[in-house]
């Protein structure tokens, strides 16, 4: 469809002011937003102000042509201003604009409207149905899938007195990212906004660890990285807590919902992203159990998963002491996969940190709490890989409580893993283990050990080698390591081992071998978990030389 880019002042007036102010969509107590330009009829704006009073928010935007030419700079900025208002009952597009320009604004603004609310825009009866013309936007700056999901949010459409009235269908949740949270949450949530208990400062960290790759070199993080400040927030209002760390207040997704808050990624397994700002629930909200009292967030994104507990739950512990000091009745809350799950790993870690077991609430379903305390994650294993140096104090506390000094413990360990058809099984693991054993290493399988046994094993080691994966994460119990050796297939993109090593070790060596399945043009879970074979033909000589050098250095 070809759109006429001429503007008509008659559209801006929208018929008569009297007719618009009588629209039933403006009744009620919810917020109404009028989007206008300098050319919008002043008598219409005056009538709306008289009718709506404090319910009306007036957003002035520049001339509509710029919206067409630079949608990111204008429409996205407008969307950010709408985000500050929060739940919007009705949006009125009162600009002098063409039909295509109205679509461009609608696609950015419509999802800010609450379920059952309305979006009102002037329209000439002779104009084509611009709302049905989403195909005109395909390929411009949104993928087809997003535009179709926007279309799915449209309820009824009626033309009345020179306006098209669009009702909003379905619940859409606005995602608040960590980077904007401290500025946005007070504006968006008003009296429900959190209190900031404390912050950890931002800064830059430089690791002295030597990083060496062998084989097909992979993209690795920098050893110098910036880290953002971290915030401990308390929400003294009802907060809904779901699976995969999802936490919401009304139609707002809180920043504690996201695993990688400083990466630009706003993925949560309980949500389906519609746009980069909005999401819907993966499945309808369940009836949530009400839990009276205040709770401190320690849930991982994958309940019961050792690796996620070690990198997410542990990375949230830092704020507990201060939050508990301010509220001695505060309790911890942690999601588990099922009611019959024994949270032995979580319980051991939390009590070692100093949380009484009686002060931990284990939940396996959605709950609503009276008050909620959450601390920004100190760990970022994606995109801008980094950790906040404050996490070392958490590790130190766990080390002091869990590591038993043992002069007879092995100084060099090789971390193996159980063969599995779904999780990076190394087909020639036995040959690799034998190679390390010949060079003075003790082969261990951490998943067969208790948390305390793992802590003591890693806490007494000088050198840790092993297959990449969560079995290596117990490096955090080591005060210092001379060497870390990571053996992996080249479709493995996680860099947790790198972060632990650059925090604790003098040197880390990566030995890469080909995965059975490659990623292709996009990330593939199947490739990430692909089986593989350690390339002895490529690596055995170099690896043996390194192991012998480690042995000589230890003499």
QUIRA-V187310 format. One record per residue. N is the residue number from 0. SS is DSSP state (a for helix, b for strand, c for the rest). OMEGA is omega in whole degrees, -180 to 180 (none if undefined). Layout:
BEGIN
n = (N | N)
ss = (SS | SS)
omega = (OMEGA | OMEGA)
END
This chain:
BEGIN
n = (0 | 1 | 2 | 3 | 4 | 5 | 6 | 7 | 8 | 9 | 10 | 11 | 12 | 13 | 14 | 15 | 16 | 17 | 18 | 19 | 20 | 21 | 22 | 23 | 24 | 25 | 26 | 27 | 28 | 29 | 30 | 31 | 32 | 33 | 34 | 35 | 36 | 37 | 38 | 39 | 40 | 41 | 42 | 43 | 44 | 45 | 46 | 47 | 48 | 49 | 50 | 51 | 52 | 53 | 54 | 55 | 56 | 57 | 58 | 59 | 60 | 61 | 62 | 63 | 64 | 65 | 66 | 67 | 68 | 69 | 70 | 71 | 72 | 73 | 74 | 75 | 76 | 77 | 78 | 79 | 80 | 81 | 82 | 83 | 84 | 85 | 86 | 87 | 88 | 89 | 90 | 91 | 92 | 93 | 94 | 95 | 96 | 97 | 98 | 99 | 100 | 101 | 102 | 103 | 104 | 105 | 106 | 107 | 108 | 109 | 110 | 111 | 112 | 113 | 114 | 115 | 116 | 117 | 118 | 119 | 120 | 121 | 122 | 123 | 124 | 125 | 126 | 127 | 128 | 129 | 130 | 131 | 132 | 133 | 134 | 135 | 136 | 137 | 138 | 139 | 140 | 141 | 142 | 143 | 144 | 145 | 146 | 147 | 148 | 149 | 150 | 151 | 152 | 153 | 154 | 155 | 156 | 157 | 158 | 159 | 160 | 161 | 162 | 163 | 164 | 165 | 166 | 167 | 168 | 169 | 170 | 171 | 172 | 173 | 174 | 175 | 176 | 177 | 178 | 179 | 180 | 181 | 182 | 183 | 184 | 185 | 186 | 187 | 188 | 189 | 190 | 191 | 192 | 193 | 194 | 195 | 196 | 197 | 198 | 199 | 200 | 201 | 202 | 203 | 204 | 205 | 206 | 207 | 208 | 209 | 210 | 211 | 212 | 213 | 214 | 215 | 216 | 217 | 218 | 219 | 220 | 221 | 222 | 223 | 224 | 225 | 226 | 227 | 228 | 229 | 230 | 231 | 232 | 233 | 234 | 235 | 236 | 237 | 238 | 239 | 240 | 241 | 242 | 243 | 244 | 245 | 246 | 247 | 248 | 249 | 250 | 251 | 252 | 253 | 254 | 255 | 256 | 257 | 258 | 259 | 260 | 261 | 262 | 263 | 264 | 265 | 266 | 267 | 268 | 269 | 270 | 271 | 272 | 273 | 274 | 275 | 276 | 277 | 278 | 279 | 280 | 281 | 282 | 283 | 284 | 285 | 286 | 287 | 288 | 289 | 290 | 291 | 292 | 293 | 294 | 295 | 296 | 297 | 298 | 299 | 300 | 301 | 302 | 303 | 304 | 305 | 306 | 307 | 308 | 309 | 310 | 311 | 312 | 313 | 314 | 315 | 316 | 317 | 318 | 319 | 320 | 321 | 322 | 323 | 324 | 325 | 326 | 327 | 328 | 329 | 330 | 331 | 332 | 333 | 334 | 335 | 336 | 337 | 338 | 339 | 340 | 341 | 342 | 343 | 344 | 345 | 346 | 347 | 348 | 349 | 350 | 351 | 352 | 353 | 354 | 355 | 356 | 357 | 358 | 359 | 360 | 361 | 362 | 363 | 364 | 365 | 366 | 367 | 368 | 369 | 370 | 371 | 372 | 373 | 374 | 375 | 376 | 377 | 378 | 379 | 380 | 381 | 382 | 383 | 384 | 385 | 386 | 387 | 388 | 389 | 390 | 391 | 392 | 393 | 394 | 395 | 396 | 397 | 398 | 399 | 400 | 401 | 402 | 403 | 404 | 405 | 406 | 407 | 408 | 409 | 410 | 411 | 412 | 413 | 414 | 415 | 416 | 417 | 418 | 419 | 420 | 421 | 422 | 423 | 424 | 425 | 426 | 427 | 428 | 429 | 430 | 431 | 432 | 433 | 434 | 435 | 436 | 437 | 438 | 439 | 440 | 441 | 442 | 443 | 444 | 445 | 446 | 447 | 448 | 449 | 450 | 451 | 452 | 453 | 454 | 455 | 456 | 457 | 458 | 459 | 460 | 461 | 462 | 463 | 464 | 465 | 466 | 467 | 468 | 469 | 470 | 471 | 472 | 473 | 474 | 475 | 476 | 477 | 478 | 479 | 480 | 481 | 482 | 483 | 484 | 485 | 486 | 487 | 488 | 489 | 490 | 491 | 492 | 493 | 494 | 495 | 496 | 497 | 498 | 499 | 500 | 501 | 502 | 503 | 504 | 505 | 506 | 507 | 508 | 509 | 510 | 511 | 512 | 513 | 514 | 515 | 516 | 517 | 518 | 519 | 520 | 521 | 522 | 523 | 524 | 525 | 526 | 527 | 528 | 529 | 530 | 531 | 532 | 533 | 534 | 535 | 536 | 537 | 538 | 539 | 540 | 541 | 542 | 543 | 544 | 545 | 546 | 547 | 548 | 549 | 550 | 551 | 552 | 553 | 554)
ss = (c | c | c | c | c | c | c | c | a | a | a | a | a | c | c | c | a | a | a | a | a | c | c | a | a | a | c | c | c | c | b | b | b | b | b | b | c | c | c | c | c | a | a | a | a | a | a | a | a | a | a | a | a | a | a | b | b | b | b | b | c | c | c | a | a | a | a | a | a | c | a | a | a | a | a | a | a | a | a | a | a | a | a | a | a | c | c | b | b | b | b | b | b | c | c | c | c | c | a | a | a | a | a | a | a | a | a | a | a | a | a | a | b | b | b | b | b | b | b | b | b | b | c | c | c | c | c | c | c | a | a | a | c | a | a | a | a | b | c | c | c | b | c | a | a | a | a | a | a | a | a | a | c | b | b | b | b | b | b | b | c | c | b | b | b | b | b | b | c | c | c | c | b | b | b | c | c | a | a | a | a | a | a | a | a | a | a | a | a | a | a | a | c | c | b | b | b | b | b | b | c | c | b | b | b | b | c | c | c | b | b | b | b | b | c | c | c | c | c | c | c | c | c | b | b | b | b | c | c | b | b | b | b | b | b | c | c | c | b | b | b | c | c | c | c | c | b | b | b | c | c | b | b | c | a | a | a | c | c | c | c | c | c | c | c | c | c | c | c | c | b | b | b | c | c | c | c | b | b | b | b | c | c | c | c | c | c | c | b | b | b | b | b | b | b | b | b | c | c | c | c | c | c | c | c | a | a | a | a | a | a | a | a | a | a | a | a | a | a | a | a | a | a | a | a | a | c | c | c | c | b | b | b | b | b | c | c | c | c | c | c | c | c | a | a | a | a | a | a | a | a | a | a | c | c | c | a | a | a | b | b | b | b | c | c | c | b | b | b | b | b | b | b | b | b | c | c | c | b | b | c | c | c | c | c | b | b | c | c | c | a | a | a | a | a | a | a | a | a | a | a | a | c | c | c | c | c | c | c | c | c | b | b | b | b | c | c | c | c | c | c | c | c | c | c | b | c | c | a | a | a | a | a | a | a | a | a | a | c | c | c | b | b | b | c | a | a | a | c | c | a | a | a | a | a | a | a | a | a | c | c | c | b | b | b | b | b | c | c | a | a | a | a | a | a | a | a | c | c | c | b | b | b | b | b | b | b | b | b | c | c | c | c | c | c | a | a | a | a | a | a | a | a | a | b | b | b | b | b | b | b | b | b | c | b | c | c | c | c | c | c | c | c | c | a | a | a | a | c | c | c | b | c | c | c | a | a | a | a | a | a | a | a | a | a | a | a | a | a | a | a | a | a | a | c)
omega = (177 | -177 | 175 | -176 | 175 | 179 | -179 | 177 | 179 | 179 | -178 | -179 | 177 | -176 | 179 | 178 | -178 | -178 | -179 | -177 | 176 | -179 | 179 | 179 | -179 | 180 | -180 | -175 | -176 | -179 | 175 | -180 | 174 | 180 | -170 | 171 | 179 | -178 | 180 | -176 | -177 | 180 | 177 | 179 | 179 | 180 | 179 | 178 | 180 | -177 | -167 | 180 | -176 | 179 | -175 | 170 | -179 | 178 | 177 | 177 | -180 | -179 | -174 | -178 | -179 | 176 | 179 | -174 | -176 | -175 | -178 | -175 | -177 | -176 | 179 | 176 | 177 | 178 | 178 | 177 | 176 | 180 | 180 | -179 | 179 | -178 | -178 | 179 | -177 | 173 | 178 | 175 | -174 | -178 | 164 | -172 | 175 | -180 | -180 | 178 | 177 | 176 | -179 | 177 | -179 | -176 | 178 | -169 | -167 | -175 | 174 | 179 | -179 | 177 | -178 | 178 | -172 | 173 | -174 | -178 | 176 | 179 | 173 | -179 | -178 | 180 | 172 | -180 | -174 | -180 | -179 | -173 | -178 | -180 | -179 | -177 | -175 | 179 | -179 | 176 | 173 | 177 | -178 | -177 | 180 | -178 | 178 | 179 | 172 | 178 | 179 | -179 | 179 | 173 | -180 | 177 | 178 | 175 | -175 | 174 | 177 | 180 | 168 | -179 | -178 | 176 | -178 | -178 | 175 | 178 | 175 | -174 | 178 | -175 | 178 | 179 | -178 | -174 | -178 | -167 | -175 | 177 | -172 | -174 | 178 | 180 | -174 | -174 | 178 | -178 | 178 | -177 | -178 | 167 | 176 | -179 | 179 | 176 | 168 | -173 | 173 | 180 | 179 | -179 | 175 | 177 | 177 | -179 | 175 | -178 | -178 | 177 | 178 | -179 | -178 | -177 | 180 | 176 | -178 | 177 | 174 | 175 | 169 | -178 | 174 | 174 | -178 | 174 | 179 | -173 | 173 | -174 | 174 | 178 | 178 | 177 | -180 | 178 | 177 | -179 | -180 | 180 | 177 | 176 | -177 | 176 | -175 | 167 | -176 | -179 | -179 | 175 | -176 | -177 | 178 | -179 | -168 | -179 | -173 | -169 | -179 | -177 | -171 | 178 | 178 | -178 | 172 | -174 | 179 | -176 | 169 | -179 | 175 | 173 | 179 | 179 | -171 | 178 | 169 | 179 | 178 | 176 | -178 | 180 | 179 | 173 | -175 | 176 | 178 | 177 | 178 | 177 | -179 | -173 | 180 | -172 | 174 | -176 | 172 | 180 | 174 | -175 | 177 | -177 | -175 | -177 | -180 | 175 | -176 | -176 | -178 | 180 | 179 | -179 | 177 | -173 | -168 | -175 | -174 | -174 | -177 | 179 | -180 | 178 | -179 | 179 | -178 | 179 | -180 | 177 | 175 | 176 | -178 | 179 | 175 | -173 | -177 | -177 | -178 | 179 | 176 | -175 | -174 | 180 | -179 | -177 | -180 | -179 | -175 | 180 | 175 | 179 | 178 | 179 | 179 | -178 | 179 | -179 | 179 | 176 | 178 | -179 | 179 | 179 | -176 | 180 | 172 | -178 | -180 | 180 | -173 | 177 | 180 | 177 | 177 | 178 | 177 | -172 | -179 | -178 | 178 | 175 | 179 | -175 | 177 | 170 | 172 | -176 | 179 | -180 | 180 | 178 | 174 | 179 | -179 | -180 | 178 | 180 | -178 | -177 | -170 | -176 | 174 | 179 | -176 | -179 | -179 | 179 | -179 | 179 | -180 | -178 | 173 | -176 | 177 | 178 | -179 | 178 | -179 | -180 | -174 | -172 | 171 | 178 | 176 | -173 | -179 | -179 | -178 | 179 | 180 | 179 | -180 | 179 | -180 | 179 | 179 | -178 | 169 | 179 | 173 | -180 | -178 | 174 | -172 | -176 | 178 | -176 | 174 | 178 | 179 | 179 | 177 | -179 | 180 | 180 | -179 | -178 | 179 | -176 | 172 | -178 | 177 | 174 | 177 | 175 | -178 | 179 | -171 | 176 | -180 | -170 | 178 | 169 | -176 | 179 | -179 | 176 | 179 | 176 | 177 | -177 | 169 | 178 | -178 | 177 | -173 | 168 | -169 | 171 | 179 | -173 | 178 | -178 | 178 | -179 | 178 | -178 | 177 | -176 | -178 | 173 | -167 | -168 | 175 | -176 | 174 | 177 | 174 | 175 | -175 | 173 | -176 | 172 | 176 | -179 | 178 | -178 | -172 | -176 | 180 | 178 | -179 | 176 | -180 | 178 | -180 | -178 | -173 | 171 | -175 | 177 | 178 | -174 | -179 | 180 | -179 | -166 | -167 | -178 | -179 | -179 | 179 | 178 | -179 | -180 | 178 | 177 | 177 | 179 | 179 | -179 | -178 | -178 | none)
END
